[in-house]
Amino acid sequence: MRYSNSISKVAAAVFGLVALTVGPSTRAVEPQGAPVFASDPQLAAQQRQVYDVVHRYETLLNAGDTAGIMAMFAPDSVAEWNNRPTFATPQERKAAYDALFKEAKFSTVFGYASVDAYGDTGVVRTFHHKGATVVEGGKDVVDLNREVFVLRRIGDEWKIVLYIFNTDPVQGEG
């Protein structure tokens, strides 16, 4: 039952964000992949907080730091990776990251398609620049992921509640 409760919360957050996007733009977008923040100081501060979480995730990914990444997720969060089952519990996420870091070494630099903030919810869309690689089994492999991070402010901290990605050779467009 925990799994469906987590999915329900995440789905409600995502559908709520879709409804919010009809209003004034709160989006930070830079086509070349660098984040740009709103001119409104309060909104820009929220966008920077959300960006900082995803940038910290990138740093921990590159360090192969499962424990650090685990601390960034809300307890009821969900991670969905290409060609893998959904990871809906902390134990599933930990096992997935441990296994990932045994087989791959990252030197990822995220490009940012958007950094959005809506009150206590943030959405960040990232992509890997063309030519990005990951080392798998001692060999460079082209890494063309596009990610979506949905974050929720819990107390004074932003936590990841949904992390999904797909692989597509067209990066940073649209």
C-alpha positions in Angstrom: 0.0 0.0 0.0 2.9 2.4 0.6 3.8 2.2 -3.1 0.4 3.3 -4.3 0.3 6.1 -1.6 3.6 7.4 -2.8 2.5 7.3 -6.4 -0.7 9.1 -5.5 1.2 11.9 -3.8 3.6 12.3 -6.7 0.8 12.1 -9.3 -1.1 14.8 -7.4 2.0 17.0 -7.3 2.6 16.6 -11.0 -1.0 17.2 -12.0 -1.0 20.3 -9.7 2.1 21.6 -11.5 0.4 21.1 -14.8 -2.5 23.3 -13.6 -0.1 25.9 -12.3 1.8 26.3 -15.6 -1.3 28.1 -17.1 -0.5 31.1 -14.9 2.4 33.6 -15.1 5.8 32.1 -16.1 8.1 31.1 -13.2 10.4 29.3 -15.4 14.2 29.7 -15.6 15.3 28.6 -19.0 18.5 29.0 -21.0 18.7 27.2 -24.3 22.5 26.5 -24.0 21.8 24.7 -20.7 22.8 27.3 -18.0 20.1 28.1 -15.6 18.6 31.6 -15.7 16.5 32.8 -12.8 13.5 35.1 -12.6 13.8 38.8 -12.2 11.6 38.7 -9.1 14.0 38.3 -6.1 11.7 36.0 -4.1 11.0 33.7 -7.0 14.7 33.7 -8.0 15.6 32.7 -4.5 13.3 29.7 -4.7 14.6 28.8 -8.1 18.2 28.9 -6.8 17.3 26.7 -3.9 15.7 24.1 -6.2 18.6 24.4 -8.6 21.1 23.9 -5.7 19.5 20.5 -4.9 19.8 19.2 -8.4 23.3 20.5 -8.7 24.2 18.8 -5.5 22.7 15.6 -6.9 24.9 16.0 -10.0 28.0 16.3 -7.7 27.0 13.2 -5.7 26.3 11.2 -8.8 29.8 12.0 -10.1 31.3 11.0 -6.8 29.3 7.7 -6.7 27.9 8.7 -3.3 24.8 6.6 -2.6 24.4 7.8 1.0 24.6 11.4 -0.1 22.0 10.9 -2.8 19.7 8.9 -0.5 19.6 11.9 1.9 18.3 14.1 -0.9 15.1 12.0 -1.5 11.9 12.4 0.6 11.0 9.1 2.4 8.0 8.6 0.2 9.7 9.5 -3.1 9.8 7.5 -6.4 12.7 7.1 -8.9 12.0 5.7 -12.3 14.9 4.9 -14.6 15.0 3.7 -18.2 14.5 0.0 -18.5 14.3 -0.6 -14.8 11.5 -1.2 -12.3 10.2 1.8 -10.3 12.1 2.3 -7.1 9.5 3.3 -4.5 11.2 2.6 -1.2 14.4 3.8 0.3 15.8 0.3 0.2 15.0 -0.1 -3.5 16.7 3.3 -4.3 19.7 2.4 -2.2 20.2 -1.0 -3.9 19.7 0.7 -7.4 22.3 3.4 -6.7 24.8 0.9 -5.1 24.5 -1.3 -8.2 24.7 1.6 -10.6 28.0 2.9 -9.0 29.5 -0.6 -9.2 29.1 -0.7 -13.0 29.4 3.0 -14.0 31.5 6.1 -13.2 30.0 9.5 -14.1 31.4 12.9 -15.0 28.1 14.4 -15.8 27.5 18.1 -16.3 23.8 18.8 -16.4 22.3 21.3 -18.9 19.2 22.9 -17.6 16.1 23.0 -19.8 14.1 24.6 -17.0 14.1 25.4 -13.3 10.6 26.1 -12.0 9.3 27.0 -8.6 5.6 26.9 -7.5 5.4 27.6 -3.7 6.6 24.4 -2.0 7.0 22.5 -5.2 9.9 22.7 -7.7 10.4 21.1 -11.1 13.8 20.9 -12.8 14.4 19.5 -16.3 18.0 18.6 -17.2 19.8 17.1 -20.1 23.2 15.8 -20.8 25.2 17.8 -23.4 25.9 16.1 -26.7 29.0 14.1 -26.4 28.6 13.3 -22.7 29.9 9.9 -21.7 29.7 7.6 -18.7 32.3 4.9 -18.1 30.6 1.4 -18.0 32.8 -1.6 -17.6 35.9 0.5 -18.4 34.5 1.8 -21.7 33.1 5.2 -22.5 29.4 5.0 -23.4 27.5 8.0 -24.8 25.1 9.3 -22.1 22.1 11.1 -23.6 19.7 11.4 -20.7 16.9 13.9 -20.1 15.8 14.1 -16.5 12.9 15.5 -14.5 13.3 16.2 -10.8 10.1 17.1 -8.9 11.0 18.5 -5.5 8.9 19.4 -2.4 9.9 21.7 0.4 9.7 19.7 3.7 10.4 22.0 6.6 13.4 24.1 5.6 14.7 21.6 3.1 13.9 20.8 -0.5 13.7 17.0 -1.1 13.3 15.0 -4.3 9.9 13.3 -4.5 10.1 12.1 -8.1 13.1 11.5 -10.3 12.6 10.2 -13.8 14.7 10.1 -16.9 14.7 8.9 -20.5 17.4 8.5 -23.1 17.1 10.4 -26.3 19.7 11.5 -28.8 18.0 14.9 -29.1 19.2 16.8 -26.1 18.3 20.3 -24.7 15.7 21.0 -27.3 12.0 21.8 -26.8 
